Amino acid sequence: MTKVMPKGSNTTLPAEAAAVRAVLRWLSRPGTPDVDASALLLTVQGRVGDDSDFVFYNQRRHPTGLVRYRAKSRHGEETTDTVDIDLHRLPDWVDRVVLGASVGDEESFAQVEGLQLLLFDIAGGPGAPAIARFDITDARRVAALLCGELYRRSGRWKFRAIGQGYAAGLIALAQDFGVTVDEGPEPAPTAPPIPEPEPVPEPQQQSEPEQQLPLPSAELPEPPSERTPSPVPPTPPTPPEPQEQPEPQELPAPAPAPTPAPPEQLLDPPEGFTLPLQGPQFLPRPSQPSPQPSRPSQPPTGL
């Protein structure tokens, strides 16, 4: 038979309940946030031994394997989230197991309807009634809840219904029991801004004057004059290479002047010899034919 637990009450669990299943149940309706179950294993000092003693959706299994976070399930409008605890096998240093619930940072349990915490004996199997039920009805503007706790008393395990809220959410609940939560690196100190150098004005390009196009005329424009090439500087003459002077040669001795031949001696002409007259005037004239008398012309007859 299920025992309904008012807030702040406690009950002893059956001795045969070696392992229990803690189930969060609520109604999923439009606008209802998602609820996550969690568990913390505490020492006698009321704090975790280390961060691995915090079991939740990002750390689903305790290193001993005796506390396990299970997947959500939904049946119609009812949604459940579950944590299993092997009570009889927990090490002796575990004095309490705190059962928590949380929603998103920008959400609260005021949006959640029909929230309950139920304890089942795992050995009872599916369909077995809950050992205890705690209806959480007064959660309002909080993002995390300490729903209840399982604790040792005189060699037996007992359950207490708590229902304490945390406005700062799951982080505040975990830190309250000694869990180190990494909230991200602290922002580095902001260095004073380095003044930006003043921009150097770019040299303005002088715009070339617009060229006026000549008006159209009937005459064709004269062809542009060819640009006179720039004179090429004359190349200085290369000095002639020094030539070797020929060695002076000895001139041959002058030949002796020829001895003039003695003048020929003319013989005296023979007696009575004279040279004939020479020249054109002394040549003989050619002979001319003698003239013949011409016959007088006769008058024509019949006159």
NUTORBA-387450 format. One record per residue: x, y, z of N, C-alpha, C in turn. Coordinates in nm, 3 decimals, always signed. Atoms other than C-alpha are relative to their C-alpha. Example, Ala and Ser with C-alpha at 12.3 -4.5 7.8 and 13.67 -1.06 7.14 Angstrom:
2
n_px	n_py	n_pz	ca_px	ca_py	ca_pz	c_px	c_py	c_pz
+0.089	-0.119	+0.000	+1.230	-0.450	+0.780	+0.090	+0.120	+0.000
-0.082	-0.119	-0.006	+1.367	-0.106	+0.714	-0.077	+0.109	+0.073
END
This chain:
303
n_px	n_py	n_pz	ca_px	ca_py	ca_pz	c_px	c_py	c_pz
+0.084	-0.119	+0.000	+0.000	+0.000	+0.000	+0.088	+0.125	+0.000
-0.079	-0.123	+0.013	+0.135	+0.347	-0.096	-0.030	+0.093	+0.117
+0.012	-0.095	-0.111	+0.202	+0.585	+0.191	+0.014	+0.142	-0.056
-0.005	-0.139	+0.046	+0.120	+0.951	+0.105	+0.070	+0.081	+0.107
-0.086	-0.072	-0.092	+0.383	+1.176	+0.260	-0.029	+0.151	-0.007
+0.007	-0.146	-0.002	+0.305	+1.535	+0.363	+0.140	+0.060	+0.012
-0.131	-0.067	-0.005	+0.586	+1.787	+0.348	+0.054	-0.001	+0.143
-0.069	+0.006	-0.130	+0.836	+1.740	+0.633	-0.014	-0.131	+0.072
+0.018	+0.129	-0.068	+0.720	+1.387	+0.724	+0.108	-0.098	-0.043
-0.097	+0.105	+0.034	+0.937	+1.072	+0.719	-0.064	-0.136	+0.024
+0.049	+0.137	-0.015	+0.883	+0.696	+0.699	+0.117	-0.096	-0.017
-0.103	+0.102	+0.013	+1.092	+0.382	+0.735	-0.034	-0.092	-0.116
+0.022	+0.085	+0.117	+1.135	+0.177	+0.422	-0.004	-0.146	+0.043
+0.003	+0.143	-0.032	+1.057	-0.195	+0.424	+0.141	-0.059	-0.002
-0.134	+0.062	-0.010	+1.360	-0.406	+0.520	+0.036	-0.074	-0.127
-0.028	+0.076	+0.121	+1.324	-0.611	+0.204	+0.028	+0.089	-0.121
-0.023	-0.091	+0.113	+1.354	-0.300	-0.019	+0.150	+0.030	-0.009
-0.146	-0.017	+0.011	+1.723	-0.345	-0.101	+0.038	+0.107	-0.101
-0.025	-0.101	+0.104	+1.706	-0.120	-0.409	-0.131	+0.069	-0.032
+0.123	-0.076	+0.025	+1.458	+0.158	-0.476	+0.017	+0.082	-0.128
+0.005	-0.084	+0.120	+1.355	+0.359	-0.780	-0.073	+0.128	+0.037
+0.059	-0.130	-0.028	+1.292	+0.732	-0.723	-0.048	+0.059	-0.132
+0.061	-0.044	+0.126	+1.052	+0.862	-0.987	-0.063	+0.137	+0.021
+0.068	-0.129	+0.009	+0.960	+1.224	-1.063	-0.106	-0.011	-0.108
+0.108	+0.010	+0.097	+0.623	+1.248	-1.236	-0.074	+0.135	-0.004
+0.072	-0.126	+0.018	+0.442	+1.554	-1.380	-0.081	-0.006	-0.129
+0.085	-0.007	+0.119	+0.190	+1.654	-1.648	+0.067	+0.088	-0.105
-0.061	-0.075	+0.110	+0.334	+1.760	-1.981	-0.110	+0.063	-0.084
+0.100	-0.076	+0.074	+0.114	+2.029	-2.130	+0.070	+0.113	-0.075
-0.065	-0.110	+0.072	+0.181	+2.317	-2.371	+0.054	+0.104	+0.097
-0.065	-0.098	-0.088	+0.428	+2.554	-2.203	+0.064	-0.058	+0.123
-0.060	+0.063	-0.119	+0.540	+2.300	-1.941	+0.148	-0.024	-0.024
-0.144	+0.026	+0.019	+0.922	+2.295	-1.897	+0.033	-0.146	+0.028
-0.049	+0.136	-0.023	+1.118	+1.972	-1.894	+0.063	-0.005	+0.139
-0.051	+0.017	-0.136	+1.204	+1.841	-1.543	+0.106	-0.108	-0.001
-0.110	+0.097	-0.007	+1.532	+1.660	-1.465	+0.020	-0.043	+0.145
-0.026	+0.056	-0.133	+1.591	+1.427	-1.167	+0.151	-0.006	+0.024
-0.142	+0.008	-0.036	+1.927	+1.412	-0.982	+0.013	-0.060	+0.139
-0.026	+0.059	-0.131	+2.089	+1.250	-0.675	+0.140	+0.038	+0.044
-0.130	-0.032	-0.058	+2.378	+1.346	-0.444	+0.028	-0.095	+0.115
-0.042	+0.092	-0.106	+2.565	+1.096	-0.220	+0.080	+0.080	+0.101
-0.060	-0.086	-0.100	+2.656	+1.270	+0.108	+0.063	-0.081	+0.113
-0.064	+0.058	-0.117	+2.887	+1.187	+0.395	-0.073	+0.046	+0.128
+0.059	-0.042	-0.127	+2.809	+1.234	+0.766	+0.005	+0.151	+0.014
-0.011	-0.145	-0.005	+2.923	+1.595	+0.724	-0.102	+0.071	-0.089
+0.102	-0.059	+0.084	+2.641	+1.650	+0.479	+0.052	+0.059	-0.130
-0.060	-0.049	+0.126	+2.870	+1.707	+0.177	+0.046	-0.119	-0.082
-0.048	+0.107	+0.089	+2.980	+1.506	-0.123	+0.148	-0.025	+0.028
-0.141	+0.028	-0.012	+3.314	+1.328	-0.111	+0.079	+0.069	-0.110
-0.057	-0.076	+0.113	+3.398	+1.468	-0.458	-0.112	+0.020	-0.102
+0.102	-0.036	+0.098	+3.219	+1.585	-0.769	-0.064	-0.121	-0.067
+0.059	+0.120	+0.061	+3.164	+1.229	-0.893	-0.120	-0.052	+0.079
+0.114	+0.042	-0.082	+2.907	+1.187	-0.610	-0.129	+0.072	-0.041
+0.118	-0.070	+0.052	+2.667	+1.410	-0.809	-0.042	-0.070	-0.129
+0.050	+0.077	+0.115	+2.458	+1.197	-1.049	-0.116	+0.078	-0.060
+0.106	-0.074	+0.068	+2.247	+1.381	-1.307	+0.013	-0.026	-0.150
+0.008	+0.031	+0.144	+2.181	+1.402	-1.683	+0.134	+0.013	-0.072
-0.133	-0.011	+0.063	+2.544	+1.501	-1.762	+0.102	-0.093	+0.063
-0.086	+0.099	-0.065	+2.696	+1.240	-1.525	-0.092	-0.110	+0.051
+0.112	+0.091	-0.020	+2.457	+0.948	-1.543	+0.029	-0.116	+0.093
-0.031	+0.119	-0.079	+2.639	+0.688	-1.335	+0.107	+0.032	+0.104
-0.101	-0.016	-0.104	+2.822	+0.695	-1.003	+0.114	-0.097	-0.026
-0.112	+0.093	+0.024	+3.172	+0.538	-1.014	-0.022	-0.139	+0.057
+0.028	+0.133	-0.055	+3.046	+0.251	-0.794	-0.105	-0.075	-0.081
+0.109	+0.061	+0.077	+2.759	+0.185	-1.037	-0.125	-0.024	+0.081
+0.113	+0.028	-0.088	+2.514	+0.182	-0.741	-0.109	+0.106	-0.007
+0.101	-0.104	+0.023	+2.333	+0.504	-0.837	+0.005	+0.033	-0.149
+0.004	-0.012	+0.147	+2.216	+0.542	-1.198	-0.116	+0.090	-0.041
+0.104	-0.085	+0.058	+2.027	+0.809	-1.391	-0.057	-0.071	-0.122
+0.065	+0.070	+0.108	+1.769	+0.659	-1.630	-0.064	+0.099	-0.097
+0.060	-0.087	+0.102	+1.603	+0.794	-1.944	-0.143	+0.035	+0.038
+0.138	-0.041	-0.022	+1.275	+0.983	-1.943	-0.095	-0.091	-0.077
+0.106	+0.073	+0.073	+0.951	+0.816	-2.047	-0.129	+0.081	+0.011
+0.126	-0.076	+0.002	+0.608	+0.950	-2.134	-0.115	-0.095	-0.028
+0.122	+0.079	+0.017	+0.263	+0.794	-2.106	-0.117	+0.098	-0.003
+0.107	-0.099	+0.013	-0.010	+1.020	-2.238	+0.052	+0.137	+0.039
-0.044	-0.130	-0.048	+0.018	+1.351	-2.054	+0.105	-0.011	+0.110
-0.093	+0.017	-0.111	+0.236	+1.203	-1.779	+0.141	-0.029	-0.052
-0.141	+0.021	+0.033	+0.617	+1.225	-1.808	+0.073	-0.033	+0.128
-0.077	+0.040	-0.119	+0.863	+1.060	-1.569	+0.149	+0.009	-0.028
-0.147	+0.004	+0.005	+1.236	+1.091	-1.496	+0.044	-0.075	+0.125
-0.023	+0.103	-0.103	+1.404	+0.825	-1.282	+0.147	-0.009	+0.040
-0.132	+0.032	-0.053	+1.706	+0.749	-1.059	-0.014	-0.129	+0.081
-0.001	+0.127	-0.074	+1.783	+0.396	-0.930	+0.113	+0.002	+0.105
-0.098	+0.002	-0.108	+1.964	+0.347	-0.594	+0.001	-0.139	+0.064
-0.017	+0.127	-0.070	+2.102	+0.017	-0.457	+0.038	+0.030	+0.145
-0.024	-0.046	-0.137	+2.062	+0.107	-0.088	+0.087	-0.095	+0.080
-0.070	+0.096	-0.085	+2.191	-0.213	+0.070	+0.145	-0.021	-0.042
-0.137	+0.020	+0.047	+2.513	-0.209	-0.135	+0.083	+0.126	+0.006
-0.077	-0.125	-0.008	+2.614	+0.152	-0.079	+0.110	-0.011	+0.104
-0.108	+0.004	-0.100	+2.949	+0.197	+0.101	-0.041	+0.071	+0.129
+0.039	-0.051	-0.131	+2.938	+0.286	+0.469	+0.016	+0.151	+0.012
-0.021	-0.145	-0.012	+3.064	+0.641	+0.413	-0.120	+0.079	-0.050
+0.118	-0.069	+0.050	+2.734	+0.723	+0.236	-0.103	+0.002	+0.112
+0.096	-0.015	-0.109	+2.508	+0.861	+0.508	-0.139	+0.040	-0.051
+0.128	-0.046	+0.055	+2.239	+1.020	+0.290	+0.008	+0.003	-0.151
+0.014	-0.018	+0.145	+2.117	+1.027	-0.070	-0.111	+0.103	-0.019
+0.095	-0.109	+0.021	+1.950	+1.357	-0.160	-0.058	-0.011	-0.140
+0.070	+0.010	+0.129	+1.689	+1.349	-0.440	-0.045	+0.139	-0.042
+0.028	-0.136	+0.047	+1.663	+1.669	-0.647	-0.075	+0.000	-0.131
+0.070	-0.023	+0.127	+1.470	+1.813	-0.943	+0.035	+0.140	-0.045
-0.036	-0.132	+0.052	+1.545	+2.106	-1.175	-0.066	+0.022	-0.136
+0.047	-0.041	+0.133	+1.420	+2.297	-1.477	+0.104	+0.097	-0.057
-0.095	-0.092	+0.063	+1.589	+2.541	-1.715	+0.017	+0.128	+0.078
-0.033	-0.123	-0.074	+1.749	+2.865	-1.598	-0.108	+0.106	-0.014
+0.101	-0.103	+0.022	+1.479	+3.084	-1.749	-0.141	-0.051	+0.031
+0.130	+0.060	-0.029	+1.197	+2.855	-1.620	-0.017	-0.017	+0.151
+0.024	+0.023	-0.142	+1.035	+2.775	-1.286	-0.105	-0.110	+0.016
+0.097	+0.107	-0.027	+0.826	+2.503	-1.119	-0.143	+0.052	+0.011
+0.137	-0.052	+0.004	+0.527	+2.739	-1.117	-0.069	-0.040	-0.129
+0.058	+0.042	+0.128	+0.478	+2.620	-1.478	-0.024	-0.150	-0.007
+0.012	+0.145	-0.001	+0.480	+2.251	-1.377	-0.121	-0.040	+0.084
+0.121	+0.046	-0.070	+0.152	+2.084	-1.280	+0.012	-0.149	+0.035
+0.008	+0.141	-0.040	+0.097	+1.756	-1.092	+0.133	-0.061	+0.035
-0.134	+0.052	-0.033	+0.458	+1.721	-0.968	-0.009	-0.092	+0.122
-0.001	+0.098	-0.108	+0.509	+1.410	-0.749	+0.136	-0.070	+0.006
-0.115	+0.088	-0.019	+0.799	+1.207	-0.607	-0.051	-0.133	+0.056
+0.046	+0.134	-0.041	+0.734	+0.831	-0.580	+0.121	-0.091	+0.020
-0.104	+0.100	-0.026	+0.950	+0.550	-0.432	-0.058	-0.138	-0.026
+0.041	+0.137	+0.033	+0.922	+0.196	-0.573	+0.108	-0.097	+0.044
-0.092	+0.110	-0.025	+1.081	-0.129	-0.464	+0.028	-0.065	-0.135
-0.033	+0.054	+0.132	+1.270	-0.242	-0.776	-0.033	-0.149	-0.006
+0.028	+0.144	-0.003	+1.224	-0.605	-0.669	-0.148	-0.028	-0.024
+0.144	+0.024	+0.021	+0.846	-0.559	-0.693	-0.038	-0.013	-0.146
+0.026	+0.016	+0.142	+0.867	-0.542	-1.070	-0.101	+0.101	-0.052
+0.095	-0.096	+0.059	+0.645	-0.346	-1.313	-0.142	-0.023	+0.054
+0.137	+0.009	-0.049	+0.297	-0.268	-1.189	-0.014	-0.004	+0.150
+0.008	+0.003	-0.147	+0.388	-0.289	-0.819	-0.032	+0.141	+0.049
+0.034	-0.132	-0.053	+0.246	-0.004	-0.608	+0.122	+0.068	+0.060
-0.110	-0.076	-0.058	+0.475	+0.275	-0.482	+0.005	-0.020	+0.151
-0.015	+0.007	-0.145	+0.615	+0.250	-0.129	-0.049	+0.130	+0.064
+0.038	-0.130	-0.056	+0.567	+0.622	-0.071	-0.021	+0.097	-0.115
+0.028	-0.103	+0.100	+0.436	+0.929	-0.259	-0.001	+0.136	+0.068
-0.006	-0.135	-0.054	+0.510	+1.296	-0.200	-0.049	+0.094	-0.109
+0.055	-0.096	+0.096	+0.290	+1.552	-0.381	+0.058	+0.139	+0.030
-0.066	-0.130	-0.017	+0.486	+1.876	-0.430	-0.091	+0.106	-0.063
+0.103	-0.093	+0.049	+0.224	+2.150	-0.457	+0.034	+0.146	+0.025
-0.027	-0.139	-0.037	+0.384	+2.462	-0.311	+0.127	+0.057	-0.067
-0.117	-0.054	+0.073	+0.681	+2.502	-0.551	-0.047	+0.110	-0.093
+0.042	-0.112	+0.084	+0.652	+2.842	-0.717	+0.118	+0.052	-0.081
-0.104	-0.064	+0.081	+0.924	+3.072	-0.843	+0.138	-0.053	+0.036
-0.131	+0.062	-0.021	+1.214	+2.827	-0.803	+0.033	-0.083	-0.124
-0.045	+0.078	+0.116	+1.424	+2.650	-1.067	+0.059	-0.135	+0.041
-0.049	+0.129	-0.048	+1.545	+2.361	-0.848	-0.069	-0.032	+0.133
+0.067	+0.047	-0.122	+1.395	+2.151	-0.566	+0.081	-0.111	+0.066
-0.046	+0.114	-0.079	+1.535	+1.934	-0.288	-0.128	-0.073	+0.041
+0.131	+0.065	-0.019	+1.241	+1.694	-0.308	-0.005	-0.084	+0.128
-0.001	+0.086	-0.118	+1.343	+1.448	-0.037	+0.137	-0.062	+0.016
-0.128	+0.066	-0.024	+1.623	+1.233	+0.103	-0.022	-0.138	+0.060
-0.009	+0.134	-0.059	+1.703	+0.871	+0.189	+0.117	+0.003	+0.098
-0.106	-0.011	-0.101	+1.907	+0.845	+0.510	-0.001	-0.123	+0.091
-0.016	+0.114	-0.089	+2.036	+0.581	+0.752	-0.046	+0.041	+0.142
+0.036	-0.020	-0.141	+1.886	+0.548	+1.098	-0.013	-0.136	+0.068
+0.000	+0.125	-0.079	+1.966	+0.262	+1.338	+0.004	-0.124	-0.091
-0.017	+0.114	+0.090	+2.071	+0.029	+1.055	-0.109	-0.016	-0.102
+0.109	+0.007	+0.098	+1.759	+0.099	+0.849	+0.003	+0.127	-0.087
+0.011	-0.116	+0.089	+1.689	+0.331	+0.556	-0.139	+0.061	+0.015
+0.125	-0.072	-0.015	+1.426	+0.596	+0.593	-0.012	+0.105	-0.112
+0.025	-0.103	+0.102	+1.269	+0.856	+0.359	-0.067	+0.120	+0.067
+0.060	-0.123	-0.052	+1.190	+1.221	+0.441	-0.044	+0.085	-0.118
+0.051	-0.092	+0.102	+0.972	+1.453	+0.225	+0.040	+0.141	+0.039
-0.055	-0.132	-0.035	+1.139	+1.801	+0.210	-0.067	+0.111	-0.082
+0.062	-0.102	+0.085	+1.031	+2.015	-0.088	+0.060	+0.138	+0.015
-0.067	-0.130	-0.013	+1.290	+2.293	-0.038	+0.041	+0.051	-0.138
-0.029	-0.055	+0.131	+1.335	+2.528	-0.335	+0.127	+0.083	-0.007
-0.120	-0.080	+0.029	+1.640	+2.702	-0.493	-0.033	+0.088	-0.122
+0.033	-0.091	+0.111	+1.572	+3.011	-0.702	+0.110	+0.003	-0.104
-0.113	-0.007	+0.093	+1.922	+2.995	-0.858	+0.018	-0.128	-0.081
-0.004	+0.119	+0.083	+1.860	+2.649	-1.001	+0.090	-0.109	+0.050
-0.075	+0.120	-0.036	+2.055	+2.324	-1.006	+0.140	+0.033	+0.049
-0.137	-0.035	-0.043	+2.393	+2.496	-0.967	+0.001	+0.034	+0.149
+0.005	-0.038	-0.141	+2.291	+2.647	-0.634	-0.024	-0.122	+0.088
+0.026	+0.122	-0.078	+2.156	+2.311	-0.512	+0.127	-0.083	+0.013
-0.122	+0.081	-0.003	+2.478	+2.129	-0.606	+0.108	+0.066	+0.085
-0.103	-0.069	-0.079	+2.706	+2.395	-0.457	-0.033	-0.003	+0.149
+0.039	+0.005	-0.142	+2.506	+2.380	-0.132	+0.051	-0.126	+0.068
-0.049	+0.127	-0.056	+2.637	+2.023	-0.088	+0.146	-0.027	-0.038
-0.144	+0.013	+0.021	+2.999	+2.088	-0.189	+0.044	-0.037	-0.139
-0.040	+0.032	+0.138	+2.994	+2.020	-0.562	+0.064	+0.123	-0.063
-0.067	-0.108	+0.072	+3.237	+2.230	-0.761	-0.059	+0.008	-0.140
+0.065	-0.018	+0.129	+3.051	+2.368	-1.058	+0.082	+0.097	-0.083
-0.075	-0.086	+0.091	+3.247	+2.508	-1.350	-0.099	+0.085	-0.077
+0.092	-0.090	+0.067	+3.051	+2.810	-1.457	+0.063	+0.071	-0.118
-0.069	-0.063	+0.113	+3.298	+2.892	-1.734	+0.114	+0.087	+0.052
-0.115	-0.080	-0.042	+3.628	+3.080	-1.724	-0.040	+0.145	+0.027
+0.027	-0.139	-0.028	+3.626	+3.420	-1.564	+0.055	+0.088	-0.111
-0.051	-0.086	+0.108	+3.663	+3.699	-1.814	+0.133	+0.061	+0.039
-0.130	-0.059	-0.025	+4.018	+3.820	-1.841	-0.014	+0.150	+0.017
+0.009	-0.146	-0.018	+4.083	+4.175	-1.722	+0.016	+0.071	-0.133
-0.001	-0.071	+0.127	+4.015	+4.412	-2.000	+0.115	+0.099	-0.003
-0.111	-0.093	+0.015	+4.326	+4.592	-2.114	-0.052	+0.131	-0.055
+0.045	-0.129	+0.056	+4.296	+4.961	-2.187	+0.011	-0.002	-0.151
-0.004	+0.004	+0.146	+4.215	+5.011	-2.549	+0.119	+0.075	-0.055
-0.114	-0.062	+0.065	+4.511	+5.089	-2.766	-0.053	+0.100	-0.102
+0.052	-0.098	+0.097	+4.451	+5.412	-2.951	+0.042	-0.036	-0.141
-0.030	+0.031	+0.140	+4.430	+5.351	-3.317	+0.074	+0.116	-0.063
-0.072	-0.109	+0.068	+4.677	+5.547	-3.529	-0.093	+0.075	-0.094
+0.081	-0.081	+0.089	+4.529	+5.835	-3.714	+0.027	-0.041	-0.145
-0.022	+0.040	+0.140	+4.474	+5.742	-4.075	+0.076	+0.106	-0.076
-0.077	-0.091	+0.084	+4.726	+5.895	-4.312	-0.081	+0.030	-0.125
+0.080	-0.031	+0.121	+4.542	+6.084	-4.583	+0.071	-0.043	-0.126
-0.056	+0.044	+0.126	+4.600	+5.933	-4.918	+0.020	+0.120	-0.093
-0.021	-0.112	+0.094	+4.755	+6.167	-5.178	-0.109	+0.003	-0.105
+0.106	-0.015	+0.099	+4.488	+6.304	-5.398	+0.059	+0.008	-0.140
-0.045	-0.001	+0.139	+4.538	+6.235	-5.761	-0.062	+0.118	-0.073
+0.050	-0.113	+0.077	+4.516	+6.545	-5.972	-0.070	-0.050	-0.124
+0.077	+0.042	+0.117	+4.252	+6.499	-6.227	+0.049	+0.073	-0.123
-0.045	-0.059	+0.125	+4.368	+6.556	-6.579	-0.113	+0.082	-0.060
+0.106	-0.083	+0.063	+4.189	+6.836	-6.761	-0.067	-0.075	-0.112
+0.075	+0.067	+0.106	+3.921	+6.712	-6.983	+0.038	+0.057	-0.135
-0.034	-0.041	+0.136	+4.012	+6.723	-7.347	-0.128	+0.027	-0.076
+0.115	-0.038	+0.080	+3.768	+6.905	-7.566	+0.013	-0.063	-0.137
+0.000	+0.063	+0.131	+3.681	+6.711	-7.873	-0.025	+0.105	-0.107
+0.023	-0.098	+0.109	+3.703	+6.908	-8.202	-0.139	-0.019	-0.057
+0.131	+0.005	+0.063	+3.378	+6.996	-8.364	+0.012	-0.071	-0.134
-0.006	+0.069	+0.131	+3.294	+6.784	-8.666	-0.001	+0.101	-0.114
-0.008	-0.086	+0.120	+3.382	+6.946	-8.998	+0.008	-0.088	-0.123
+0.000	+0.075	+0.127	+3.374	+6.848	-9.359	+0.139	-0.050	-0.032
-0.136	+0.040	+0.032	+3.748	+6.838	-9.385	+0.046	-0.107	+0.098
-0.056	+0.106	-0.084	+3.930	+6.538	-9.254	+0.109	+0.059	+0.088
-0.107	-0.054	-0.085	+4.157	+6.609	-8.960	+0.135	-0.046	-0.048
-0.135	+0.034	+0.041	+4.520	+6.618	-9.031	+0.053	-0.113	+0.090
-0.056	+0.108	-0.083	+4.705	+6.310	-8.917	+0.094	+0.058	+0.105
-0.089	-0.052	-0.104	+4.887	+6.362	-8.593	+0.145	-0.011	-0.040
-0.142	-0.003	+0.036	+5.243	+6.457	-8.635	+0.073	-0.105	+0.081
-0.079	+0.102	-0.068	+5.486	+6.187	-8.554	+0.093	+0.065	+0.101
-0.087	-0.053	-0.105	+5.677	+6.239	-8.240	+0.145	-0.016	-0.041
-0.141	+0.003	+0.039	+6.033	+6.330	-8.309	+0.077	-0.080	+0.102
-0.074	+0.079	-0.099	+6.252	+6.069	-8.154	+0.110	+0.083	+0.064
-0.104	-0.072	-0.072	+6.485	+6.200	-7.895	+0.136	-0.040	-0.054
-0.133	+0.032	+0.059	+6.839	+6.226	-8.026	+0.077	-0.093	+0.092
-0.082	+0.095	-0.073	+7.064	+5.947	-7.928	+0.137	+0.061	+0.017
-0.133	-0.061	-0.017	+7.384	+6.078	-7.776	+0.105	-0.079	-0.076
-0.103	+0.071	+0.081	+7.681	+6.002	-8.003	+0.091	-0.082	+0.089
-0.091	+0.088	-0.072	+7.900	+5.723	-7.895	+0.142	+0.050	-0.017
-0.139	-0.050	+0.016	+8.251	+5.848	-7.824	+0.083	-0.102	-0.076
-0.084	+0.093	+0.081	+8.502	+5.706	-8.073	+0.094	-0.078	+0.091
-0.092	+0.086	-0.074	+8.703	+5.420	-7.949	+0.142	+0.032	-0.041
-0.141	-0.033	+0.040	+9.071	+5.518	-7.938	+0.065	-0.121	-0.062
-0.066	+0.113	+0.069	+9.277	+5.308	-8.178	+0.103	-0.064	+0.091
-0.099	+0.073	-0.079	+9.484	+5.045	-8.025	+0.141	+0.033	-0.051
-0.139	-0.032	+0.046	+9.856	+5.124	-8.035	+0.056	-0.113	-0.084
-0.060	+0.097	+0.091	+10.025	+4.951	-8.325	+0.151	-0.002	+0.018
-0.146	+0.015	-0.014	+10.368	+4.819	-8.309	+0.070	+0.064	-0.120
-0.079	-0.064	+0.106	+10.617	+5.030	-8.506	+0.096	-0.100	-0.059
-0.096	+0.095	+0.062	+10.807	+4.825	-8.764	+0.144	+0.046	+0.024
-0.142	-0.033	-0.018	+11.173	+4.806	-8.705	+0.058	+0.059	-0.128
-0.060	-0.061	+0.122	+11.372	+5.030	-8.944	+0.087	-0.101	-0.075
-0.078	+0.091	+0.085	+11.512	+4.830	-9.232	+0.112	+0.080	-0.070
-0.114	-0.064	+0.067	+11.846	+4.909	-9.386	-0.027	+0.008	-0.149
+0.019	-0.020	+0.145	+11.810	+5.058	-9.734	+0.122	-0.053	-0.075
-0.117	+0.049	+0.080	+12.020	+4.897	-10.009	+0.083	+0.117	-0.053
-0.091	-0.105	+0.052	+12.312	+5.093	-10.134	-0.042	+0.042	-0.140
+0.041	-0.046	+0.135	+12.230	+5.312	-10.441	+0.090	-0.059	-0.108
-0.077	+0.057	+0.114	+12.325	+5.161	-10.771	+0.083	+0.111	-0.066
-0.086	-0.104	+0.065	+12.606	+5.345	-10.956	-0.069	+0.054	-0.126
+0.060	-0.064	+0.118	+12.486	+5.590	-11.219	+0.060	-0.058	-0.128
-0.051	+0.059	+0.125	+12.508	+5.450	-11.576	+0.094	+0.098	-0.072
-0.099	-0.081	+0.074	+12.799	+5.568	-11.780	-0.059	+0.036	-0.136
+0.060	-0.038	+0.131	+12.666	+5.772	-12.081	+0.081	-0.058	-0.115
-0.067	+0.058	+0.118	+12.735	+5.604	-12.412	+0.061	+0.110	-0.086
-0.062	-0.105	+0.085	+12.966	+5.794	-12.641	-0.087	+0.027	-0.123
+0.081	-0.033	+0.120	+12.785	+5.977	-12.930	+0.052	-0.071	-0.124
-0.039	+0.068	+0.125	+12.769	+5.793	-13.261	+0.064	+0.100	-0.097
-0.066	-0.083	+0.099	+12.997	+5.934	-13.526	-0.059	-0.027	-0.138
+0.060	+0.010	+0.134	+12.818	+6.004	-13.858	+0.110	+0.000	-0.105
-0.097	+0.006	+0.109	+12.999	+5.914	-14.176	-0.025	+0.113	-0.099
+0.015	-0.106	+0.099	+13.051	+6.177	-14.435	-0.072	-0.056	-0.121
+0.071	+0.048	+0.121	+12.806	+6.152	-14.733	+0.095	-0.010	-0.118
-0.086	+0.013	+0.120	+12.952	+6.040	-15.066	-0.011	+0.125	-0.089
-0.002	-0.116	+0.085	+13.040	+6.296	-15.320	-0.111	-0.005	-0.101
+0.108	-0.013	+0.100	+12.757	+6.419	-15.542	-0.134	-0.049	+0.050
+0.129	+0.049	-0.054	+12.479	+6.286	-15.310	-0.075	+0.115	+0.062
+0.087	-0.103	-0.056	+12.187	+6.517	-15.239	-0.134	-0.063	+0.036
+0.130	+0.052	-0.044	+11.860	+6.455	-15.061	-0.106	+0.058	-0.088
+0.109	-0.053	+0.083	+11.547	+6.488	-15.271	-0.084	+0.097	+0.083
+0.087	-0.096	-0.069	+11.304	+6.770	-15.196	-0.119	-0.073	+0.058
+0.110	+0.068	-0.073	+11.042	+6.667	-14.950	-0.103	+0.104	+0.038
+0.112	-0.087	-0.035	+10.699	+6.809	-14.865	-0.109	-0.014	-0.102
+0.111	+0.019	+0.093	+10.357	+6.814	-15.030	+0.007	+0.089	-0.122
-0.007	-0.088	+0.114	+10.441	+7.099	-15.248	+0.088	-0.052	-0.110
-0.091	+0.054	+0.099	+10.699	+6.893	-15.413	-0.051	-0.127	-0.060
+0.054	+0.123	+0.059	+10.472	+6.600	-15.497	-0.052	+0.029	-0.137
+0.051	-0.024	+0.138	+10.367	+6.555	-15.866	-0.152	+0.005	+0.002
+0.142	-0.015	+0.010	+10.007	+6.660	-15.958	-0.055	-0.112	-0.086
+0.059	+0.107	+0.086	+9.770	+6.401	-16.102	-0.041	+0.057	-0.136
+0.035	-0.043	+0.136	+9.687	+6.414	-16.475	-0.149	+0.013	-0.013
+0.142	-0.026	+0.018	+9.344	+6.559	-16.576	-0.036	-0.033	-0.144
+0.040	+0.033	+0.141	+9.138	+6.435	-16.885	-0.024	+0.129	-0.081
+0.017	-0.117	+0.088	+9.113	+6.669	-17.177	-0.146	+0.023	-0.022
+0.143	-0.031	+0.022	+8.778	+6.850	-17.226	-0.041	-0.028	-0.141
+0.055	+0.026	+0.132	+8.553	+6.741	-17.521	-0.108	+0.102	-0.026
+0.103	-0.101	+0.035	+8.324	+6.988	-17.714	-0.137	-0.061	+0.006
+0.139	+0.048	-0.010	+7.950	+6.957	-17.645	-0.076	+0.041	-0.121
+0.079	-0.025	+0.120	+7.694	+6.936	-17.923	-0.112	+0.093	+0.037
+0.110	-0.092	-0.031	+7.450	+7.223	-17.948	-0.130	-0.068	-0.013
+0.135	+0.059	-0.001	+7.092	+7.139	-17.886	-0.079	+0.049	-0.117
+0.076	-0.035	+0.119	+6.861	+7.129	-18.191	-0.140	+0.030	+0.043
+0.140	-0.033	-0.029	+6.526	+7.289	-18.195	-0.089	-0.109	-0.040
+0.093	+0.107	+0.038	+6.230	+7.060	-18.214	-0.059	+0.025	-0.134
+0.055	-0.005	+0.135	+6.096	+6.976	-18.553	-0.146	+0.013	+0.007
+0.144	-0.016	+0.010	+5.755	+7.056	-18.681	-0.044	+0.131	+0.041
+0.042	-0.135	-0.033	+5.762	+7.415	-18.580	-0.007	+0.080	-0.123
END
